[in-house]
Amino acid sequence: MARAATSASLAFHPDQIQTLAESLSRAPYAAATPASSGNLDYDAYRRIAFRRERALWADAGLAFRGEYFPCAYIYPAPVSLYEVADGQATPIAFDVQAFDAPSDLAPALAAVAGYSGFRLQNPINDPHKFDEIAVFQGASYFRSLGRDQGYGLSARGVAVGCGNRDEEFPGFRAFWIERPAAHSGFAVVHALLDGPSLTGAYRFVITPGDATVFDVEATLYPRRTITEGGLGAQSSMFLFGAADRAGVDDPREAVHDSDGLEILTGEGRRIWRPLTNPRQLQISTFEDVAPRGFGLVQRARDFGDYSDNRDHYERRPSLWVEPLGDWGRGAVHLVEIPTALDTTDNIAAFWRPAEAWSAGRPVQVRYRLHWGWSPPVETGLARAGRTATGAGGRLFTIDFTDLPTQAGGLAAAAQTSAGQLSPVTLDALPKAGAVRASFQFTPPPSGPAELQLRLTGDVGDLSETWRFRWTA
């Protein structure tokens, strides 16, 4: 169908969502009533298909289409959907006939009573074929990807208490999807967020391409003082890699949606922190003022880095958060949680402001999300690539690439917060501009250690700073 299901339309303006969010924040939180018992498992849920001819704007000749997801499996909470066109918001009424399922799932499908989210499609890879370019489903989670990529990590509208046992998961309650203009290269989505501690009004401008870009504007309305808020939040999976294969019984070389956290500080310093699958929960913080960007990144891009011809982790997107405006003082937080499954997101990253969010004081934030092959950051510095360990995690090798060709006086500056490091050995690799740094680490009698290493030369720093947390 070209338009939303016929129903009463109301005048729409984005400011109305801020008014709704502010009003909602003044009332006690009430969780959404489930529209499904959630009694379908993963495989059964995947067998329910949306009928393509029922897509939003299916016959409108536009560059975007919309499809909906049923409330079932782990998505029992319904969301309200609206199409916005000509200044009017029209409810998209739930219709179970929009879905198709095998006969054995007919009773379960008949019990579904709402939509749990939606996806946007665009001919991003083939002008004659619509592919997914964005999915909003589950709490405040959403995901995207660039051209020729496959889905991997997710973003979140906001994080509250991430890494704590009492973490909250605010959710998007409603979406207003703007009908794109003819030949428009972007789509606009508005969202209302609600959770125990805050509400929020969001506007997403989504532009697909080699890197798909989300311009995000949000106003948050705290119900209470929040000291553990998180902006630009993202979730990923890291099972094992070259530096983390102890006890691994798997024919693949590595399994992860992201292999490191990259940060561009307010002073222009670049930091690379390889991810790990820790033995126990660990949280790392990187204090900064007015950060220029950060994100969970997939740097290993060759098939041989994984040798996985099914999941193709080399095609997973990186996600870069580019703050728009001054985010002030705070810290990038990295949360790493133990996991034995490649189906579990065990990595989270976000920016936590130093100043708490106070009840009754709106928090306005703007940022840009880049979903693509690599962050849009060029600093002229060598990048840390493969990190590998041996000898029980005490021998380290770090491969740096893109070293400036005229780098003179090449040396390594390394340090540790505990234990001792041997002198660093630097060896040229066959690839031009590539060098391997190697050293032995003698750990402390107990506790973790924070390791750092960067390449220097006659003109100063030649590489980003590689950082690693060693644990017994």
N, C-alpha and C positions, 0 to 999 in steps of 0.2 A: 504494500500500500504506500502511496506517496505521502500521506499525512497521518497524524496520530488518529486513534479511534475517536469517532465523533462524540463529543461530550461538551459540557459547559466550558467555555473559554473565558479567561480573565486577563485584564491588562497586565503586562509584565514589564518590570524594570529591575535591573540587578540590585538596586538599593533595597528592594523589598526583602531580599534574602538576608541582608544585614539586619533589617528590622526584625525579621523572624528569629534569627539567631540570638539577637540581644534580648528579645522578649522571652525566648525559651530559656535563656541563662538565668532568668530571675525566678524561674519555677523549679521545684525539685525534679531531679532526673527520673524519668520513667522509661524503662527498657522497652524496646519494640516487642510487640506480641508476635510470636512465631506464626508464619503462614504455612508451615510444613512440620511434620514430625521428624524430618531429617533421617528417615529410615532407609535411604538408599546408600549403597556403598559407592566407592570411587568409580569402579568399572560400570556399574549400572547407571550412574549419573552421566557418564560420558556417552552412553547409548541414547540419551535423549537429545534430539536434534531440533534446532529451530528451522522452521520452514522458510527458505530464502525468499519466497515470493511475498512473505509477510513482513519483510524488513522495512524499517522506516526509510522513506525516500527510495524504495526499490525501483519505482518507475518514474522518478523525477529527473533523471538525466544529470544528477549531481555527482561530485567527486567523492561523496561520503554516503555511507549507509549505516543503519543502526539495527542491531539484533539484541534480543533480551535473553536472560538466563532465568530458569525456574527456581523457586524456593524449594530446595531439597538438599540431600547430602549434608555438608557442613555449612550450608547457607540457608537456614530456616527463616531468617528475618527478612521481611519484605522492604522494598524501597519504593517510593513514589516516583514515577517518571512523567515528564511533561515535554511536549514539543513546543518550542517557541518560534513563532513566525508572525511577521507583520505586527509586532508589538503585543501579541496575544499568547498566553500560555494555555495549551490544551492538554488535559490529562491523557496519558496513554493507558487506557483501560486494560486490565489483565484479561487475557483470553487463552485458555488452555489449548484451544485449537491451533494456536500458533506453533505448537510443538508436535513432533513426530517421535514415536518410540515403538520398539518391538512389542508384540502382543503380550508377552509375559510381564511387561512393565506398565501395561495399560491401567491396572488398578492404582498403582503408585502415582502415575501421572495424573489420573483423575482427581487425586486428593490434593494436588498442588493448587495453591490459592493465591499466588502472588509472584512478582518478579524479584529476584535477588540482586540484579545488576544488569549491565548491558555492555556491549562491545561496539566500537566504531570500526568501520572497514573503509579501505581506500585502495586504489590500484597502485600501491607503492612499488611493487616489483614488476608488474605486467600491466600495461594499459588496458588489457582486455579481461582482467581478473581482479576481483576485490579480495584483499587479504586484511586480516586483523591488524590494526595499528594502535589500539588502546582497549583495555578492559578495566572496568570499575566493578569490583565485586568483593564482598566480605569486609566488614568493619570499614576502615578508611583506606583499604589497599587498592592500588591500581598499578598497571604495568603497561609497558610499551616496548618498542624496538625500532631499529633502523632498517634501512633497505637490505634485503638478503640475509636478515638475521632471524634467529629463533628466540622464543621467549626464555627469560631467565629470571633475574632478580625483580623485585617489586618495590614500589614506593608507598609511602603512607602519608595521609594528610597531616598527621601530627602524632607524636609519641608522648606518652605520659607514664613516667616511671619505668621506662624500658630497661630491662635487666634485673628488675626487682620482682619478688614473688607476688606483690600486689599490683603489678602492671595493669593499667587500664587500656582498653581498646575502644576508643570512641568510634562511632560509625557514621557514614553518610546515610542520612534518612531520606533524602530526596535529591533528584537531579532534574535540571532544566536544560534540555539539549536544543541549541539554536539551529534552526534550518539554515544551512550555508547558502550564500548567494551563488548564482550560476558561475561556474568556473572558479570558485573560491579555492584557494590552496590551503585553507585552515578551517578548523571546526572549533566551536566555542561551547563549553559545558560549564554550567553553574551547579553548585552543590551546597546542601545544608548539612552540617555535621552536628552530632549530639553525643555527649558522653557524660559519665558521672561527674566530672570535674570541669567541663567546659563545653561550649558550643562554638560553631564557626560558620562563616560564609566564604565560599571559594568561587573563584573564576579561573578556568583553565582555557588557554588558547593553544590548540594542538595543531602543529604543522609537521606533517610527515615528510621524510626525505632520507638521504644517506644517514643522517642523524635526525631522529624525530625529536622535535623541541616542544616542551610544554612551558608556556609562560604562566606563572601561577601568582595570583593575588589572593590573599586570605586575611580575614579579620577574625580573631579569636576573642571569645567572651568568657573569661574564667568564672566559674561558680565559687571557687575558693582560691586561696593562695597556692600557686603551683611552683615548686622549686625544682621539679624534675621534668620540665617540658623539653620537647625535642622537635626541632625544625629540620626540613629537608630529609626526613627519616626514610631509610631504605632497608630492605631485608634481602638476604641472599643465602646461598648454601656453599659450604666448604667442607668436603669430606676428607680428602687427602691430596697431597701434592708431593713434589720432589723433596721438600724439606720436612715432610710429615708422613712417612710411610711405615713407621714402627708398628708392627703387628698387623699390617694390611695384607689381606689375602684376596687380591683382586687383579685380574690380568690387565686392567687399564693402567695407563701411566699416571693419570690424575683424574679426579672427579671434583669439579667445582664450577659454580656459576660465576664466581669472582675469585681472583687470586690475590687481591691486595686492596688496601685503602690508600688513595692518593689525596694529598692535601696541597693546596697552594695558599700559603699564609698571607696575612695582610701585608707583610714586608716583602712578599715575593719569593720566599723560600719554598722549595718543593720537597715534600716528604713522601716516601714510599714505605708502607708497612705491609709486608707479606702476611696473609691470613693463615691461621692455624685452626685445627680441630683440637681444642685443649682437653686435658683430662678432667678439668673442672672449670666452672664458669670463670671467665676473666673479663675485666673491663679496663680498657686503656683510654686515657684522656690526653688530648693535644690542645693545650691552652693557646689562645690567639686573640687578636683584636682585629675586627673588620676583615674576616677571611675572604679571600678572592674565589675560593671554590674547594670542593671536596667531593669524593664519591667512591663507591665500590667499583673496581675496575677489573676487567678481564684482559690481561696483557698477553697471555699465551694464546697465540692465534693459529698455530699449525695443527693439522690433524694428528700428527705424530706426538704432540704434547699430551694427547689423551688416548689415542688409538681406540676411539669409541665411534663405531659407524652407525650407531642408533641415536644417541642423544646429541652428538656433535656439539660438545661444549665450546669448541673453538668459535662457534657462531653466536654465543650468548652476548647480549649487549652489556656495555659498561654504562653506568649512570653517573652523571656529573651534575652537581648542584652549584649553580652560579648565583650567589646572592646579588640582588639588585638593591642598591642602597647600603647604608652602613649598618651591619648587624651588631656592632659594638663589641663588648668584651664577652668572652665565653670560652667554650672548648668543643672540639669535635670529639665525640665519644664513639668508641668501637667496642661492641659487645660480642664476645665469642663464647658459644655454648657447646658443650660436648654433644656429639651425635654419632650414631652408628648407621644412619640412613641417608641416602641421597635424595629422599623425598621431603626432608625436613629443613626448613630455613633455620639455620643456627647462627647466622651472622646479622648484626644490625649496626648501622652507623647513622649519626644525626648530630646536629649542632644544638648544644644546650647553652642558652644565654646565662650570663652570670647573674643578671637581675631576675628575681622571681616575678611571675605573673600574678597580679593582684586581682581579687574579685572586684568586679565593677569597673575595671580599667581595660578597655579593648587593646588588643595586641595586633598591630598591622604589620604584615610581612609580604615582601615580593621577592620572587626568585625565578630562575629559569632552569629547567631540567633538560639535559641533553642525553638522549638514549642512542648510543651509537658504538662505533668500533673503539674509539679512544676519546679522552677528554679534549675539548677544544682549547688546549693550553700549549703554547710554545714559549719556552724559556731559554732555548739554546743549550740546555744541559743534558748530559747523558742520563739515560734511564736505567734503573735496576730491573733486570729481567728475571731469569731463573735463579731462584735461591735453592740450594741443596745442602743437605747435611749428611754427615757420616760419623763413624766412631761414636755411636751412642748419642748423636746430637752435639758433638763437641768439635767437629771439623765443619767449617762453613766455606761454601763457595758462592759468590754472587757474580753473575754475569751482567756487565754494563754494556749498553749499546748506544749508538749515536754519539760517540765521543767526538768532540771537535777535532778535525783532521790536523790542525796546527797546534795541538795541545803540547806545550813544552813543560818540562819539569814535573812530569806525572808522578803523583804520590797519593797515598791513602791516609786519611785522617780517621782513626777509629778510637772508640772508647766504650767502656762498659760501666754500669752503675755498681756492679758487684762482680767478684771473680777477677780473672786476668785474661788478657788477649795476647797471643803471640804477635810478633811483627807480621804485617800484612804483605803477602806476595802478590804481585801484579804480573799477569801473563797475557800476551796478545792472543786473541782468538782468530780463527781463519776469516771471519767476516770483518770487513773494513769497519773501523770505528768501534770495535768490540774488544773488551778486556775482561779478564776474570780476576776477581779479588779473592784470595784464600787466606784463612787464618785458623789457628787452633784456639779454642776457648776452654779455660779451666774454670769450672763453675764454683760458686761460693759454697760453703758447707751446708747452707740451707737457704730457702727463699728464692725468688725469681731474680732475673737480671735483665736490664734494658741495654741492648747493644745498639751502637750507631756506627755508621761508616759512610764516608763520602770521598770522592776523588777530587784532588786539588791539583793546581798547576801554577805556572808562573803568573797567570792572570787572575788567580783566585779559584773559586769553586768551579769544577768542571762537571759535576754530577749533582743530582738530587741527593738528599740524605736518606739512606737506607736505615730503617729502624726495625728491631726485632725483639720480642720478649721471650727470653729463655726461661723455661720452667723444667723442673726435674721430671 
